[in-house]
Amino acid sequence: MIGFSIIKSLTMGDFINVRRDSMLAMLSFVPIITALFARLAVPPLLDWLLATYGLDLTPYAHDFLGYFLAVITPTMFGAVIGFLLLDERDDDTLTALQVTPLPLNGYLVYRLGLPVLVSLLAAMLVFPLAGIRPPPWPVLALIALLAALEAPLYALFLAAFSENKVAGLALMKGLSAITILPIVAVFIPSSWQLVAGIIPTYWPLKMFWAAANHEPVWVYFLVGLAVHIGCLILLLKRFNQVMYR
């Protein structure tokens, strides 16, 4: 296990590295910027669409915005950790850890656990900031917990499949497109939605939709948890292959 003093030192080091890198600092503030956009810009935009084109998206706006806020928070923090892992891999920092008292597995637990914790805390902030009425707190906690697992998935995906930061940025754009795909699945027959279920971000959205319709969310949480854990195991195997090749 990692001691508190080591965790404190690693966290302070991460804070300094993120502050020095303008791109990582910007990614860290994306959830807050998105929440402010939802609060200040979306309501006038919805009114304009209704008045100009007769298009009333208000019934869908609440759940979609809630989904974006729940998912974009961990994905941004996961991206930050992913780019830090890329830097550490390229600088052979991760290789050097193998001959130090700090085991690589313990370091990965810290690296992947920190964004999950930060995402959970941030999820409780962005909803009030966005002016969105969240689901009941027990339901929101489950959704936030499941969505927070996107952080280690993003981090490992970037670290395992990117050669450098430039490739990581391109890969991140592709991941962002995949994140949006579950929204399309909501409008197709339920039997076909199972295809979208292989995308981890589908399950937080499904939980939001179920909560809005006063349906139980436990089943979707458990299935989504299994999907996330399965993807996490596969990505860890891929990351280990990259590290030891």
C-alpha atoms as a printed R data frame, in Angstrom:
    type eleno elety resid chain resno       x      y       z
1   ATOM     1    CA   MET     A     1   0.000  0.000   0.000
2   ATOM     2    CA   ILE     A     2   1.061  3.616  -0.556
3   ATOM     3    CA   GLY     A     3   1.634  5.694   2.570
4   ATOM     4    CA   PHE     A     4  -0.033  9.050   3.142
5   ATOM     5    CA   SER     A     5   3.246 10.950   2.824
6   ATOM     6    CA   ILE     A     6   3.904  9.378  -0.584
7   ATOM     7    CA   ILE     A     7   0.375 10.178  -1.754
8   ATOM     8    CA   LYS     A     8   0.818 13.769  -0.570
9   ATOM     9    CA   SER     A     9   4.110 14.112  -2.446
10  ATOM    10    CA   LEU     A    10   2.678 12.576  -5.629
11  ATOM    11    CA   THR     A    11  -0.398 14.801  -5.484
12  ATOM    12    CA   MET     A    12   1.672 17.962  -5.027
13  ATOM    13    CA   GLY     A    13   3.885 16.900  -7.924
14  ATOM    14    CA   ASP     A    14   0.851 16.338 -10.139
15  ATOM    15    CA   PHE     A    15  -0.569 19.729  -9.193
16  ATOM    16    CA   ILE     A    16   2.683 21.456 -10.162
17  ATOM    17    CA   ASN     A    17   2.934 19.550 -13.454
18  ATOM    18    CA   VAL     A    18  -0.667 20.349 -14.412
19  ATOM    19    CA   ARG     A    19  -0.247 24.014 -13.501
20  ATOM    20    CA   ARG     A    20   2.862 24.283 -15.675
21  ATOM    21    CA   ASP     A    21   1.186 22.669 -18.694
22  ATOM    22    CA   SER     A    22  -1.390 25.035 -20.187
23  ATOM    23    CA   MET     A    23  -3.208 22.253 -22.044
24  ATOM    24    CA   LEU     A    24  -3.633 20.106 -18.932
25  ATOM    25    CA   ALA     A    25  -4.690 23.135 -16.908
26  ATOM    26    CA   MET     A    26  -7.317 23.976 -19.523
27  ATOM    27    CA   LEU     A    27  -8.652 20.406 -19.554
28  ATOM    28    CA   SER     A    28  -9.037 20.568 -15.767
29  ATOM    29    CA   PHE     A    29 -11.371 23.557 -16.085
30  ATOM    30    CA   VAL     A    30 -13.528 22.154 -18.910
31  ATOM    31    CA   PRO     A    31 -16.179 20.715 -16.505
32  ATOM    32    CA   ILE     A    32 -16.640 24.109 -14.826
33  ATOM    33    CA   ILE     A    33 -16.779 25.904 -18.186
34  ATOM    34    CA   THR     A    34 -19.357 23.378 -19.414
35  ATOM    35    CA   ALA     A    35 -21.467 23.863 -16.279
36  ATOM    36    CA   LEU     A    36 -21.422 27.647 -16.709
37  ATOM    37    CA   PHE     A    37 -22.332 27.279 -20.393
38  ATOM    38    CA   ALA     A    38 -25.281 25.076 -19.415
39  ATOM    39    CA   ARG     A    39 -26.458 27.661 -16.908
40  ATOM    40    CA   LEU     A    40 -25.964 30.850 -18.918
41  ATOM    41    CA   ALA     A    41 -26.141 29.936 -22.607
42  ATOM    42    CA   VAL     A    42 -28.384 26.890 -22.981
43  ATOM    43    CA   PRO     A    43 -31.704 28.399 -21.738
44  ATOM    44    CA   PRO     A    44 -31.548 31.365 -24.189
45  ATOM    45    CA   LEU     A    45 -30.505 28.968 -26.954
46  ATOM    46    CA   LEU     A    46 -33.502 26.720 -26.278
47  ATOM    47    CA   ASP     A    47 -35.822 29.742 -26.318
48  ATOM    48    CA   TRP     A    48 -34.329 30.906 -29.617
49  ATOM    49    CA   LEU     A    49 -34.756 27.485 -31.254
50  ATOM    50    CA   LEU     A    50 -38.372 27.369 -30.122
51  ATOM    51    CA   ALA     A    51 -39.167 30.905 -31.284
52  ATOM    52    CA   THR     A    52 -37.276 30.701 -34.579
53  ATOM    53    CA   TYR     A    53 -37.808 27.126 -35.740
54  ATOM    54    CA   GLY     A    54 -40.584 25.860 -33.480
55  ATOM    55    CA   LEU     A    55 -38.139 23.256 -32.214
56  ATOM    56    CA   ASP     A    56 -38.783 22.443 -28.573
57  ATOM    57    CA   LEU     A    57 -35.819 20.581 -27.120
58  ATOM    58    CA   THR     A    58 -36.586 21.534 -23.531
59  ATOM    59    CA   PRO     A    59 -37.976 18.069 -22.586
60  ATOM    60    CA   TYR     A    60 -34.642 16.501 -23.576
61  ATOM    61    CA   ALA     A    61 -32.271 19.235 -22.425
62  ATOM    62    CA   HIS     A    62 -32.287 18.335 -18.734
63  ATOM    63    CA   ASP     A    63 -31.271 14.697 -19.172
64  ATOM    64    CA   PHE     A    64 -28.787 15.343 -21.961
65  ATOM    65    CA   LEU     A    65 -27.080 18.153 -20.065
66  ATOM    66    CA   GLY     A    66 -27.017 16.010 -16.953
67  ATOM    67    CA   TYR     A    67 -25.407 13.214 -18.941
68  ATOM    68    CA   PHE     A    68 -22.778 15.516 -20.426
69  ATOM    69    CA   LEU     A    69 -21.925 16.980 -17.037
70  ATOM    70    CA   ALA     A    70 -21.706 13.541 -15.435
71  ATOM    71    CA   VAL     A    71 -19.495 12.146 -18.198
72  ATOM    72    CA   ILE     A    72 -17.376 15.107 -19.267
73  ATOM    73    CA   THR     A    73 -16.070 15.624 -15.738
74  ATOM    74    CA   PRO     A    74 -14.322 12.238 -15.378
75  ATOM    75    CA   THR     A    75 -13.271 12.096 -19.027
76  ATOM    76    CA   MET     A    76 -11.438 15.418 -18.734
77  ATOM    77    CA   PHE     A    77  -9.704 14.397 -15.508
78  ATOM    78    CA   GLY     A    78  -8.953 11.019 -17.074
79  ATOM    79    CA   ALA     A    79  -7.413 12.773 -20.066
80  ATOM    80    CA   VAL     A    80  -5.190 14.811 -17.743
81  ATOM    81    CA   ILE     A    81  -3.958 11.635 -16.032
82  ATOM    82    CA   GLY     A    82  -3.546  9.923 -19.409
83  ATOM    83    CA   PHE     A    83  -1.253 12.684 -20.665
84  ATOM    84    CA   LEU     A    84   0.708 12.591 -17.401
85  ATOM    85    CA   LEU     A    85   1.159  8.845 -17.880
86  ATOM    86    CA   LEU     A    86   2.330  9.462 -21.448
87  ATOM    87    CA   ASP     A    87   4.954 11.920 -20.192
88  ATOM    88    CA   GLU     A    88   6.080  9.497 -17.490
89  ATOM    89    CA   ARG     A    89   6.251  6.618 -19.955
90  ATOM    90    CA   ASP     A    90   8.269  8.644 -22.458
91  ATOM    91    CA   ASP     A    91  10.615  9.884 -19.699
92  ATOM    92    CA   ASP     A    92  11.059  6.280 -18.457
93  ATOM    93    CA   THR     A    93   9.693  7.340 -15.069
94  ATOM    94    CA   LEU     A    94   7.407  4.299 -14.956
95  ATOM    95    CA   THR     A    95  10.330  2.016 -15.790
96  ATOM    96    CA   ALA     A    96  12.426  3.571 -13.034
97  ATOM    97    CA   LEU     A    97   9.643  2.899 -10.506
98  ATOM    98    CA   GLN     A    98  10.280 -0.817 -10.858
99  ATOM    99    CA   VAL     A    99  13.561 -0.483  -8.937
100 ATOM   100    CA   THR     A   100  12.199  1.809  -6.204
101 ATOM   101    CA   PRO     A   101  10.339  0.946  -2.957
102 ATOM   102    CA   LEU     A   102   7.151  2.247  -4.619
103 ATOM   103    CA   PRO     A   103   5.719 -0.654  -6.685
104 ATOM   104    CA   LEU     A   104   4.354  0.073 -10.142
105 ATOM   105    CA   ASN     A   105   1.007 -1.506  -9.267
106 ATOM   106    CA   GLY     A   106   0.702  0.704  -6.206
107 ATOM   107    CA   TYR     A   107   1.548  3.741  -8.312
108 ATOM   108    CA   LEU     A   108  -1.133  2.810 -10.840
109 ATOM   109    CA   VAL     A   109  -3.674  2.462  -8.039
110 ATOM   110    CA   TYR     A   110  -2.888  6.051  -7.075
111 ATOM   111    CA   ARG     A   111  -2.774  7.262 -10.682
112 ATOM   112    CA   LEU     A   112  -6.151  5.725 -11.593
113 ATOM   113    CA   GLY     A   113  -7.843  6.192  -8.231
114 ATOM   114    CA   LEU     A   114  -7.181  9.920  -7.887
115 ATOM   115    CA   PRO     A   115  -9.276 11.012 -10.900
116 ATOM   116    CA   VAL     A   116 -12.137  8.774  -9.728
117 ATOM   117    CA   LEU     A   117 -12.180 10.554  -6.359
118 ATOM   118    CA   VAL     A   118 -11.837 14.013  -7.941
119 ATOM   119    CA   SER     A   119 -14.607 13.200 -10.433
120 ATOM   120    CA   LEU     A   120 -16.970 12.133  -7.654
121 ATOM   121    CA   LEU     A   121 -16.366 15.365  -5.755
122 ATOM   122    CA   ALA     A   122 -16.618 17.496  -8.899
123 ATOM   123    CA   ALA     A   123 -19.924 15.870  -9.908
124 ATOM   124    CA   MET     A   124 -21.470 17.233  -6.714
125 ATOM   125    CA   LEU     A   125 -20.284 20.716  -7.716
126 ATOM   126    CA   VAL     A   126 -21.074 20.977 -11.410
127 ATOM   127    CA   PHE     A   127 -24.789 20.189 -11.135
128 ATOM   128    CA   PRO     A   128 -25.620 23.105  -8.794
129 ATOM   129    CA   LEU     A   129 -23.246 25.313 -10.776
130 ATOM   130    CA   ALA     A   130 -25.088 24.455 -14.003
131 ATOM   131    CA   GLY     A   131 -28.463 25.150 -12.400
132 ATOM   132    CA   ILE     A   132 -29.660 21.647 -13.260
133 ATOM   133    CA   ARG     A   133 -31.947 19.845 -10.879
134 ATOM   134    CA   PRO     A   134 -30.162 16.543 -10.285
135 ATOM   135    CA   PRO     A   135 -31.854 13.199  -9.663
136 ATOM   136    CA   PRO     A   136 -32.353 12.246  -5.995
137 ATOM   137    CA   TRP     A   137 -28.980 12.230  -4.248
138 ATOM   138    CA   PRO     A   138 -28.734  8.437  -3.853
139 ATOM   139    CA   VAL     A   139 -29.368  8.047  -7.588
140 ATOM   140    CA   LEU     A   140 -26.965 10.874  -8.461
141 ATOM   141    CA   ALA     A   141 -24.296  9.219  -6.295
142 ATOM   142    CA   LEU     A   142 -24.669  5.967  -8.253
143 ATOM   143    CA   ILE     A   143 -24.560  7.785 -11.594
144 ATOM   144    CA   ALA     A   144 -21.542  9.827 -10.498
145 ATOM   145    CA   LEU     A   145 -19.767  6.695  -9.246
146 ATOM   146    CA   LEU     A   146 -20.329  4.841 -12.514
147 ATOM   147    CA   ALA     A   147 -19.389  7.855 -14.626
148 ATOM   148    CA   ALA     A   148 -16.267  8.420 -12.519
149 ATOM   149    CA   LEU     A   149 -14.933  5.095 -13.787
150 ATOM   150    CA   GLU     A   150 -14.588  6.775 -17.181
151 ATOM   151    CA   ALA     A   151 -11.540  8.573 -15.769
152 ATOM   152    CA   PRO     A   152  -9.238  5.532 -15.468
153 ATOM   153    CA   LEU     A   153 -10.580  4.183 -18.777
154 ATOM   154    CA   TYR     A   154  -9.670  7.422 -20.565
155 ATOM   155    CA   ALA     A   155  -6.304  7.587 -18.845
156 ATOM   156    CA   LEU     A   156  -5.341  4.011 -19.699
157 ATOM   157    CA   PHE     A   157  -6.656  4.255 -23.268
158 ATOM   158    CA   LEU     A   158  -4.534  7.319 -23.990
159 ATOM   159    CA   ALA     A   159  -1.456  5.870 -22.276
160 ATOM   160    CA   ALA     A   160  -1.813  2.451 -23.918
161 ATOM   161    CA   PHE     A   161  -2.561  3.476 -27.513
162 ATOM   162    CA   SER     A   162  -0.849  6.862 -27.978
163 ATOM   163    CA   GLU     A   163   2.750  7.224 -29.045
164 ATOM   164    CA   ASN     A   164   2.977 10.813 -27.809
165 ATOM   165    CA   LYS     A   165   0.854 13.814 -26.795
166 ATOM   166    CA   VAL     A   166   0.058 14.790 -30.383
167 ATOM   167    CA   ALA     A   167  -1.292 11.314 -31.106
168 ATOM   168    CA   GLY     A   168  -3.062 11.447 -27.753
169 ATOM   169    CA   LEU     A   169  -4.926 14.619 -28.747
170 ATOM   170    CA   ALA     A   170  -6.089 12.997 -31.985
171 ATOM   171    CA   LEU     A   171  -7.175  9.900 -30.093
172 ATOM   172    CA   MET     A   172  -9.006 12.051 -27.568
173 ATOM   173    CA   LYS     A   173 -11.097 13.585 -30.360
174 ATOM   174    CA   GLY     A   174 -12.120 10.115 -31.481
175 ATOM   175    CA   LEU     A   175 -13.038  9.180 -27.918
176 ATOM   176    CA   SER     A   176 -15.172 12.319 -27.649
177 ATOM   177    CA   ALA     A   177 -17.171 11.220 -30.697
178 ATOM   178    CA   ILE     A   178 -17.717  7.797 -29.124
179 ATOM   179    CA   THR     A   179 -18.913  9.501 -25.943
180 ATOM   180    CA   ILE     A   180 -21.712 11.182 -27.914
181 ATOM   181    CA   LEU     A   181 -22.904  7.976 -29.618
182 ATOM   182    CA   PRO     A   182 -25.040  6.757 -26.675
183 ATOM   183    CA   ILE     A   183 -27.330  9.763 -27.173
184 ATOM   184    CA   VAL     A   184 -28.330  8.332 -30.558
185 ATOM   185    CA   ALA     A   185 -29.081  4.995 -28.916
186 ATOM   186    CA   VAL     A   186 -31.773  6.562 -26.741
187 ATOM   187    CA   PHE     A   187 -33.914  7.152 -29.832
188 ATOM   188    CA   ILE     A   188 -33.694  3.632 -31.252
189 ATOM   189    CA   PRO     A   189 -35.695  0.545 -30.172
190 ATOM   190    CA   SER     A   190 -34.624 -0.862 -26.807
191 ATOM   191    CA   SER     A   191 -33.564 -4.201 -28.303
192 ATOM   192    CA   TRP     A   192 -30.968 -2.439 -30.478
193 ATOM   193    CA   GLN     A   193 -29.739 -0.355 -27.573
194 ATOM   194    CA   LEU     A   194 -27.852 -3.401 -26.326
195 ATOM   195    CA   VAL     A   195 -25.395 -2.803 -29.162
196 ATOM   196    CA   ALA     A   196 -24.600  0.600 -27.687
197 ATOM   197    CA   GLY     A   197 -24.178 -1.091 -24.309
198 ATOM   198    CA   ILE     A   198 -20.614 -2.056 -25.226
199 ATOM   199    CA   ILE     A   199 -19.786  1.670 -24.956
200 ATOM   200    CA   PRO     A   200 -19.211  2.374 -21.248
201 ATOM   201    CA   THR     A   201 -20.654  5.900 -21.412
202 ATOM   202    CA   TYR     A   202 -24.025  4.483 -22.494
203 ATOM   203    CA   TRP     A   203 -24.817  3.283 -18.978
204 ATOM   204    CA   PRO     A   204 -24.691  6.628 -17.107
205 ATOM   205    CA   LEU     A   205 -27.031  8.031 -19.764
206 ATOM   206    CA   LYS     A   206 -29.345  5.043 -19.392
207 ATOM   207    CA   MET     A   207 -29.402  5.628 -15.638
208 ATOM   208    CA   PHE     A   208 -30.302  9.299 -16.166
209 ATOM   209    CA   TRP     A   209 -33.083  8.310 -18.538
210 ATOM   210    CA   ALA     A   210 -34.408  5.686 -16.125
211 ATOM   211    CA   ALA     A   211 -34.346  8.146 -13.221
212 ATOM   212    CA   ALA     A   212 -36.248 10.732 -15.282
213 ATOM   213    CA   ASN     A   213 -38.939  8.114 -15.971
214 ATOM   214    CA   HIS     A   214 -39.007  7.022 -12.311
215 ATOM   215    CA   GLU     A   215 -37.605  3.599 -13.132
216 ATOM   216    CA   PRO     A   216 -35.137  1.651 -10.959
217 ATOM   217    CA   VAL     A   217 -31.524  2.344 -11.854
218 ATOM   218    CA   TRP     A   218 -29.838 -0.521  -9.974
219 ATOM   219    CA   VAL     A   219 -29.889 -2.959 -12.883
220 ATOM   220    CA   TYR     A   220 -28.312 -0.427 -15.238
221 ATOM   221    CA   PHE     A   221 -25.727  0.438 -12.600
222 ATOM   222    CA   LEU     A   222 -24.702 -3.185 -12.108
223 ATOM   223    CA   VAL     A   223 -24.522 -3.940 -15.837
224 ATOM   224    CA   GLY     A   224 -22.629 -0.710 -16.451
225 ATOM   225    CA   LEU     A   225 -20.248 -1.530 -13.606
226 ATOM   226    CA   ALA     A   226 -19.516 -4.916 -15.199
227 ATOM   227    CA   VAL     A   227 -18.868 -3.260 -18.585
228 ATOM   228    CA   HIS     A   228 -16.517 -0.701 -17.030
229 ATOM   229    CA   ILE     A   229 -14.598 -3.324 -15.048
230 ATOM   230    CA   GLY     A   230 -14.262 -5.512 -18.149
231 ATOM   231    CA   CYS     A   231 -12.900 -2.605 -20.197
232 ATOM   232    CA   LEU     A   232 -10.581 -1.634 -17.353
233 ATOM   233    CA   ILE     A   233  -9.105 -5.153 -17.202
234 ATOM   234    CA   LEU     A   234  -8.522 -5.204 -20.970
235 ATOM   235    CA   LEU     A   235  -6.864 -1.784 -20.925
236 ATOM   236    CA   LEU     A   236  -4.642 -2.722 -17.990
237 ATOM   237    CA   LYS     A   237  -3.453 -5.770 -19.944
238 ATOM   238    CA   ARG     A   238  -2.750 -3.594 -22.963
239 ATOM   239    CA   PHE     A   239  -0.931 -1.022 -20.821
240 ATOM   240    CA   ASN     A   240   1.261 -3.738 -19.282
241 ATOM   241    CA   GLN     A   241   2.107 -5.039 -22.766
242 ATOM   242    CA   VAL     A   242   3.208 -1.540 -23.796
243 ATOM   243    CA   MET     A   243   5.255 -1.124 -20.628
244 ATOM   244    CA   TYR     A   244   7.112 -4.447 -20.873
245 ATOM   245    CA   ARG     A   245   7.596 -4.800 -24.618
